[in-house]
Amino acid sequence: MPSTTPRASFVLPVRVYYEDTDAAGIVYYANYLKYFERARSEWLRALGFEQRGLAELGIAFAARSIAVEYLKPARLDDALNVVSEIESLGRAQIVFAQRVLRQADGELLLTSSMRIACIATAGMRPAAMPQDIYQTFKALTGKSA
């Protein structure tokens, strides 16, 4: 069972380190995908679901597609907030709306929409997500379960 009260959005604070940047000192575009992954994983953890537990059930979440709009660069040492929300929910997939904001001024740096599929790891095929996870996410969308 989830260990916390569900929230409609999740915020993960992130600091930009040297390893995240390119030669110009700005966050390398692909590293935002790592920030998004961490935010989704930490949200799952905050809701009481561990990736290890899903693996033991033979279930995984895998990226299916992403659309990203890069608006402004994040730079070395910036403190950022990675905000995640559920855009839509199906039995075997979730679309997350995620964005990155600079903590100092709240400036929006990036927006994305990412489709995540629930898969059975044995055959790498789509699978319905476990009922408890689905019901928790459904509650977050504000729709009756």
Sequence and secondary structure as in RCSB ss.txt:
>XXXX:A:sequence
MPSTTPRASFVLPVRVYYEDTDAAGIVYYANYLKYFERARSEWLRALGFEQRGLAELGIAFAARSIAVEYLKPAR
LDDALNVVSEIESLGRAQIVFAQRVLRQADGELLLTSSMRIACIATAGMRPAAMPQDIYQTFKALTGKSA
>XXXX:A:secstr
  SS   SEEEEEEE  GGGB TTSBB TTHHHHHHHHHHHHHHHHTT  HHHHHHTTEEEEEEEEEEEE S  B
TT EEEEEEEEEEE SSEEEEEEEEEETTT  EEEEEEEEEEEEETTTTEE    HHHHHHHHHHTT   
